[in-house]
Amino acid sequence: MKRSVKVGMLTLSALTGFFVFTGLSGVKVLPKEAPVELLTNPGFESPALTPLTQGSIHPVGWQTFTSGTTELMTLSVGTARSGNQAVKFVSHGVLNFFQGMFQTLPVTPGDTYQFGVYVKGDPAKPLKGSVTGQLSIEWHDANDNEVGRLWSTPWGASLPATEWTRFEVAGAAPPNSATAHYVIVEKGEGQPVSGCVFFVDDASVVKMSEE
């Protein structure tokens, strides 16, 4: 029933646009503007890899972190959802390990922000054990103290390796927030398995439009 209502609204909108175009109405119908992308290098295309720059190359604009283990995150070619590159995460076999990357952006208290990425598994090296990935938005005040955190649904052993799956998290910035860290993290927890792989591409942060 909900689907039918949406179709009807779209049809009405299309007809309205037609009458405006033919001059039968004095009301101008403007297309809804797409949200502005806030991330730097959301598609992980910079720097562009060459045969001489393979290895642990980090995408421009993103900061990385680990729990003390060696970083196993790098740009990768050949498995991108769009463009030429994605980020490849490889798991450690260390209890409770974590590693990830993030961008910090200013926020306006009360405004709602949405953070999303596309994720894909590796058929040859699927996620196993307690290895998972997840998104978070970490709200910080003007002194860089964390004042709140939101988590997406995690992905794990059931992550498809034949198609890209979108994960997202959204929420309103708290009253005392000044910035947000938009985080992609991989975790090992109690039964980690080394060598598991997932790919991330086409990240996005947008401020949600008010209806």
C-alpha positions as CSV (number, residue, x, y, z in Angstrom):
1,M,0.0,0.0,0.0
2,K,2.8,2.4,0.9
3,R,4.5,1.7,-2.5
4,S,1.3,2.6,-4.3
5,V,1.0,6.0,-2.5
6,K,4.6,6.8,-3.5
7,V,3.9,6.0,-7.1
8,G,0.9,8.2,-7.1
9,M,2.8,11.1,-5.7
10,L,5.5,10.7,-8.3
11,T,2.9,10.7,-11.1
12,L,1.3,13.8,-9.8
13,S,4.6,15.5,-9.6
14,A,5.5,14.6,-13.1
15,L,2.2,15.9,-14.4
16,T,2.6,19.1,-12.5
17,G,6.0,19.6,-14.0
18,F,4.5,19.0,-17.5
19,F,1.8,21.7,-17.0
20,V,4.4,24.2,-15.8
21,F,6.6,23.5,-18.8
22,T,3.6,24.1,-21.2
23,G,2.6,27.3,-19.5
24,L,-0.7,26.1,-18.0
25,S,0.4,27.0,-14.5
26,G,2.1,30.0,-13.0
27,V,3.7,27.9,-10.3
28,K,7.3,26.9,-10.9
29,V,8.3,23.4,-9.8
30,L,12.0,23.1,-8.9
31,P,13.8,19.8,-8.6
32,K,15.0,18.9,-5.1
33,E,18.7,19.5,-4.7
34,A,20.9,16.5,-3.8
35,P,22.6,16.7,-0.4
36,V,26.2,18.1,-0.5
37,E,28.9,15.5,0.1
38,L,31.0,16.6,3.1
39,L,33.8,14.0,3.0
40,T,37.2,14.6,1.4
41,N,38.1,11.7,-1.0
42,P,34.9,9.7,-0.3
43,G,35.7,7.2,-3.1
44,F,39.3,6.6,-2.0
45,E,40.6,7.5,-5.4
46,S,43.5,9.7,-4.1
47,P,46.4,9.0,-4.2
48,A,46.1,7.0,-7.4
49,L,48.0,3.7,-7.1
50,T,50.7,2.8,-9.5
51,P,52.9,-0.3,-9.8
52,L,55.5,1.6,-7.7
53,T,53.1,2.6,-4.9
54,Q,51.5,-0.7,-4.0
55,G,51.5,-1.5,-0.2
56,S,50.3,0.3,2.9
57,I,49.1,3.4,1.2
58,H,46.5,5.4,3.0
59,P,43.7,7.4,1.3
60,V,44.1,11.2,1.3
61,G,42.0,13.0,3.9
62,W,41.6,9.9,6.2
63,Q,43.4,9.3,9.5
64,T,44.1,5.8,10.8
65,F,44.3,4.1,14.2
66,T,45.0,0.7,15.7
67,S,45.0,-1.1,19.0
68,G,48.8,-1.5,18.8
69,T,48.9,-4.1,16.0
70,T,50.5,-3.3,12.6
71,E,48.0,-1.6,10.3
72,L,46.5,-4.0,7.7
73,M,44.5,-1.4,5.8
74,T,45.5,-0.2,2.4
75,L,44.2,1.1,-0.9
76,S,43.4,-1.6,-3.4
77,V,42.7,-1.8,-7.1
78,G,40.5,-4.3,-8.9
79,T,37.6,-4.5,-6.4
80,A,36.2,-1.0,-6.4
81,R,32.4,-0.4,-6.5
82,S,33.0,2.8,-8.6
83,G,36.2,4.4,-9.9
84,N,39.4,2.4,-9.6
85,Q,40.1,2.0,-5.9
86,A,38.7,0.8,-2.6
87,V,40.1,0.3,0.9
88,K,41.1,-3.3,1.8
89,F,40.9,-4.3,5.5
90,V,42.8,-7.5,6.6
91,S,42.2,-8.9,10.1
92,H,44.7,-9.9,12.7
93,G,44.5,-13.1,14.8
94,V,45.1,-11.0,18.0
95,L,42.4,-11.0,20.8
96,N,40.4,-7.8,20.9
97,F,42.4,-6.1,18.1
98,F,40.9,-3.1,16.3
99,Q,42.0,-0.9,13.4
100,G,40.2,1.7,11.4
101,M,40.2,5.1,9.7
102,F,38.2,8.3,10.1
103,Q,37.6,11.9,9.1
104,T,36.8,14.8,11.4
105,L,34.3,17.4,10.2
106,P,32.5,20.3,11.9
107,V,28.9,19.9,12.9
108,T,26.0,22.2,13.9
109,P,24.2,21.1,17.1
110,G,20.7,19.9,16.4
111,D,21.3,19.1,12.7
112,T,21.1,15.5,11.6
113,Y,24.0,13.8,9.7
114,Q,24.1,10.5,7.8
115,F,27.3,8.5,7.4
116,G,27.3,5.5,5.0
117,V,29.7,3.2,3.1
118,Y,29.5,0.3,0.7
119,V,31.1,-3.0,1.9
120,K,32.0,-6.2,0.2
121,G,33.6,-9.5,1.3
122,D,36.3,-11.5,-0.3
123,P,35.2,-14.9,-1.5
124,A,38.7,-16.3,-1.0
125,K,39.2,-14.8,2.5
126,P,35.7,-14.3,4.1
127,L,35.1,-12.9,7.5
128,K,35.2,-15.6,10.2
129,G,35.1,-16.0,14.0
130,S,34.4,-12.7,15.8
131,V,35.9,-10.5,13.1
132,T,33.4,-7.7,12.3
133,G,33.3,-4.2,10.8
134,Q,31.2,-1.3,11.8
135,L,30.6,2.5,11.4
136,S,30.4,5.0,14.1
137,I,29.8,8.7,14.5
138,E,31.6,10.1,17.5
139,W,30.5,13.6,18.6
140,H,33.1,15.8,20.2
141,D,32.9,19.2,21.9
142,A,35.1,22.2,21.2
143,N,37.8,20.8,23.5
144,D,37.8,17.5,21.5
145,N,36.1,15.6,24.4
146,E,33.8,12.9,23.2
147,V,30.2,13.7,24.2
148,G,28.3,10.9,22.4
149,R,28.6,8.0,19.9
150,L,26.3,6.3,17.4
151,W,26.9,2.8,15.9
152,S,25.7,1.2,12.7
153,T,24.7,-2.4,12.3
154,P,27.9,-4.4,12.2
155,W,28.9,-6.7,9.3
156,G,30.5,-10.1,9.9
157,A,30.6,-13.7,8.5
158,S,27.4,-13.2,6.6
159,L,28.7,-10.3,4.6
160,P,28.1,-11.0,0.8
161,A,31.2,-11.4,-1.3
162,T,29.2,-11.2,-4.6
163,E,27.7,-7.7,-4.2
164,W,28.3,-4.5,-2.4
165,T,26.1,-3.9,0.7
166,R,25.4,-0.4,2.1
167,F,25.7,0.3,5.8
168,E,24.8,3.6,7.4
169,V,24.2,5.4,10.7
170,A,22.5,8.8,11.2
171,G,21.7,11.0,14.1
172,A,21.4,14.6,15.4
173,A,24.5,16.3,16.7
174,P,24.2,16.9,20.5
175,P,23.8,20.5,21.9
176,N,27.4,20.7,23.0
177,S,29.0,19.2,19.9
178,A,31.4,21.0,17.6
179,T,32.8,18.2,15.4
180,A,32.2,14.6,14.6
181,H,34.6,11.7,13.8
182,Y,33.2,9.5,11.0
183,V,34.8,6.1,11.7
184,I,35.2,2.9,9.8
185,V,36.5,0.2,12.2
186,E,37.4,-3.5,12.1
187,K,37.3,-5.5,15.4
188,G,38.5,-8.9,16.5
189,E,37.1,-9.4,19.9
190,G,37.3,-12.9,21.6
191,Q,37.7,-15.3,18.6
192,P,39.6,-13.4,15.9
193,V,40.8,-15.1,12.7
194,S,43.8,-13.6,10.8
195,G,43.7,-12.9,7.1
196,C,40.0,-12.2,6.8
197,V,39.2,-9.5,4.2
198,F,36.6,-6.9,3.5
199,F,36.6,-4.0,1.1
200,V,35.0,-0.5,1.6
201,D,34.2,2.0,-1.1
202,D,32.0,5.1,-1.8
203,A,31.8,6.5,1.7
204,S,29.4,9.5,2.2
205,V,28.6,12.0,4.9
206,V,25.6,14.4,4.3
207,K,23.5,16.7,6.3
208,M,19.9,15.5,6.1
209,S,17.5,17.9,4.6
210,E,14.6,19.2,6.8
211,E,11.2,18.3,5.5
